[in-house]
Amino acid sequence: MATNFGLLVPQGWKMDLINVKGAVEKYETMTRVAQEAERLGYDSVWLYDHFHTMPIPTVEAVFECWTSTAALARDTHRVKIGQMVTCNGYRNPALLAKMASTVDVMSHGRLILGIGAGWYEHEWLGYGFGFPNTRERMRRLAEAVRVIRAMWEQDHAEYAGEYYQLKGAINEPKGVQQPHIPLLIGGSGEQVTLKLVAKFADACNIGGIDPEIYRHKFDILRQHCKAVGRNYDEIQRTAEVFVGFAENDAEAEALTKPLRGNASLADVRNNTLLGNADFIRNGLKRIQEAGAQYFVIYLLDAYRMEPVQRFAEQVMAGFDQA
């Protein structure tokens, strides 16, 4: 089975730029990793949409997602560029659709728009967005994807919802890709998120390293597709996987320290492929066998470049790529 790989570039959110000194050099590190991924044959580069660091909020650099997306659109030439994923609560969806259309033109047709309901309460409240309950956030997302599709498909977009309204909105240019920019909806909620994927999305995203979870979620998606009359195989099934090269526990401890917070190494191993290239490759193949077609990799210590190269040469090379 053919598969492709995308790389989440170090952006600061997971404390992955703390060893780089100075704001300018931190940004340049981010863009150099994207350019190296392009050179090495990764299919895409990705950005998180967050403002405050994880695992705990600290006074550290985190580069904003969409201005960085636009910058990478001009700093690269071949790779696709996506978000893992845009938080719907941070931008009006009509404006987001306009932004995405502009970036798709800037990149000559390489954008993927990833979107989700959002969850990081600390930054929602910190930035004054409030924090609606889960039900409302999901209802807003359901309206937002309709708004985005209307902005991409209608000359004078109309939509009347509980949270969002369009009254003859004009969005030109609509982007380069046809019939529209690919829309990825992130999340694994079985009753709302995966149903939205079946109705509106070109791709879904599930996270983690447990093949059985992927198999179950993809089965749920298949059922939703059948219910709405959608061809399941039209939807690209992507997997976000945390990966780190470590030959032993001592290396793993050092490698994961910035992102562990109060968690133990054993906790991190529950959601991260930590080991040598063979271990990582085998773990990814099990997820592939469960139905994933495309990997979006968060690679620990990517800022050093060597892991980016090593992953391409020792892991990616073991897969047939589309």
N, C-alpha and C positions, 0 to 999 in steps of 0.2 A: 504494500500500500504506500503510495507516495504521500509525503508530508513536507511541510515547510516550517521554517523557524523565524520567529521574531524575537527581538531583544529589548527588554526594558532598560533604558539608559539611566545611569546614575543621575538623580535629580535633586537629591537631598532629603527626600521624604523619609527614607529608611536609614537616615544617618550615614548615607553612603558617599558623602563628599566631605566628611569631617576631617579627613587626613589631607585635604587639599586646602592650601592657604589662599585667602583672598577671593572676593566675590567674582571678579573677572576670570580668574583662573579656574574657579569652580565651574562657571558656565562653559569655558573653553574645554574643560575636561569632558563635560556632558556631550558637547558637539563632536569632540574628537572620537569618543566612543561610538557615536552614531556613524561617523565617517568610516571608522574601522570596521564596524559591522557591515556596512555597505561593501567595503573592499573585500571582505571575507565571504560574501555570498549569502548573508542573512537576507530573508525576504522583506523584513520590515523592522522598524524601530518604534518603540512605544513609550508613552509618558503617563504617569499617574496624575490625577487631578486632586491635589491636596495642598493645604497651606501650612499645616502644623506637622512636625515630625512625629514619627512612630519609633519605638513603642510608647514613648511619652512625649508630650509637647516640650520642646526645648527651644532656646533662642539660637537657632541654626538656620542656615540658608536652605530654602525650598523654592525652586524655580516654578513660576506659575505655568500651568499646563498649556494654555492655548497660545500665549505669546511665544512660548518655547516651541510649540508645534509649528507655528508660522516661521520661526527662525530656522528650524531644522528642514523645513520645506525648501529653503534657499541654500542651506549648508550641505545638502545632499542632492543626489541626481537620479538615483535609481530606486532606492528602497521605498516601500510604502511607509506611511507614518500614521500611527493610531494612538488612541487614548485608552487606558485601562483603569477606569473608564471615566468619562466626563460625568461629574455630579450634576444631575438635573436641577438641584436646588440652588446652584450658584449662578445660573444665567437664565434669562428668559429664553425658552426654546426657539422662538422665532429669530431672535438675535443669534442664537447658536447656529441655527441653520444657515443664516447669512454668513456668519464667520466661516463655517465649514465650506460653503460654496466659494468664498474668496480664497481660502487656503488650497482648495482643490485646484483652482486655476494657478495659484502661485507655484504649486508643486508639479504642474503639468499633468494632473490626474493621478496623484499617488495617495490621496487621503483615505483613511478609514475613520468614520465617526463612531466611537464607542461611547455608550451612555448607560447610566444606571441610576437608581433612586438615591444613592448616597447614604452614609451611615455614621461618619465620624463626628459625633455630637460636639466634641470640644471645639472644633474649628467652625462648625455651623454657628454655635453660640458666640464664639470669639469674633466672628466677622459680622454678627448682627443679622443672621438669616433666620433666627429662631430655630426650632427643631421639631417639626411636625411629627406626629406619631407614625408608626410604620404604615398603617393603612392609608393615611393621607399622602405620605411620600410615594407610595405605590400608585395611588390614584393620579397624582400629579405626573408621574412617569408615563402612565398609560395615555394621558392627554398629550404629553410632550411629544411622544413618538408620532402621534397623529399630526401635530402641528408641524414637526420637521418634515414629514413626508408631504404635507400640503405645500410647504414652502418650496420644496424641490420639484413638485409635480404640477402646480397650478400657476398660471400667469398672474392671476389676481387671487391670492390665497384667502380662503374663508374657513373659519372654524369658530364654533360657539361652544365652549365648555364651561365647566364650573370654575376652573382655575385660569384658563388661557382663552383668549379670543383673537381672531384675525378678522380684519375687515378690509378686504381687498389689498392685502400686503403684496408688494411687488419685490421679487428677489431675482435680480439679474446682475451678473451671470449666475446661473444655477450650478456651475461647476463644469468640469470637463467630462467626467465619467458618465456613461450611459448604461441603463436608463436613469441612474442617479448615483450619488456617492454611496458606497457600501455602508450599511448601518449595522453595527454590532450592539446587541443588548447584553450587558454583563449581569451575572447573578444566576442563582440556581433555585429560586423560589418556584415551587411546583404549580401553585394555583394561579399566580399572576405573572411572574417574570417569564417563565417558559411559555406561557400562553401568548404573551406579547411577542415573543420571538417567533412563534408559529405564525402569527398574523402579519407581522410587520418587518421582521429583521432579515438581513442577509447572512448574519452570523450570530452565534451565541458564544458565551465564555463561561466555563466552569473552572474553579480553582482547586488545587490540592494535589495529592500524590496517590490517593486511594483509587485503584481501578474500578472497584465495585461501586463507588459513588458515581463515577462518570457513567458507568454502564446503566445504573438506575436512572440518573437524570436524563440521559439520552433516550431511554425508553419512554420516560414521561413526555419528552419533547415529541417523540414519534406519535404518541397517542394524541397530543394536542394538534399536531399537523393533520392527522387523519380526521379529527373532529371538524377542522375548519377547511378541509379540502386542499391542504397545501402539500406539495411534494417535499417530504422530509429531506431528500438528498439535495434540494436547492439551498439548504442552510449549512454554512460552513461551521463545523464544530471545533472550537478552539479551546485549548487548555492552558491556563496560567500556572506555571510550575516554578517554584523556588529551587535553585540549584547551587551547590557549592562544592568545589574540589577540596577534599581533605583526605589524607591518607590514614589518619588515626584520630583518636579522641582529642588529643592535645591540639592538633591543627584545627579540628572542628570547633573546639572551645574558643580559640583565638579568632577564627573566621566569623563566628556568629555573635560574638560579644556585642557589637554595636546594635544589633537588632533584637537581642533577647530580652532586654529589660529585666524583669524579675523571673522570666521563664527559665527553665533548665534546658540543658542541651538535649535531654530526652524529649522535652516538649517540642523543641525546634525540629528534631528528627521526625516528628509526627506529620509535619507538613513541608519538609524540605528534603530533596535528594542530596544527601551529604555523603561523598565518597569519591572513589576514583572514577575514571572515565567509563569503565565497564559497568560499574554499579549504576551510574547515572543513565547510561544508554539503555540498560536493561529495564530500569524503572520507567523510562519514557516509552519504551516499546510495550510495556504492559498497559500503559494508559492509551497508547495508540490502538492496541488490540481491543480495548473497551469502547472504541468508537471515535476517539479524538483524531482530527485530521491536520491540525495546525497547532504548534506549540508557541506560546509567548513566554519566554524564559526571563525570570528575574535571576541574574547571575551575581552572586556575592563577590565583592571585590572587583567588579567590572572596571572600576576607575583605573585599575592598574594595567589594563589592556591585555595582559598575558592570559587571564582566564577567558577573555573573549576569543582570543586566538585558539586557545586550547580546546574550548568547546566546539569551535568550528572544525578543527582538524581531527579531534578524537571522538566527538559525539555525533555531530551533524553528519560527518562523512559516513557513518554507519547506517544512514537512512537513505532510501530512494526519495529524491526531492522532485516536486512537480515543476 
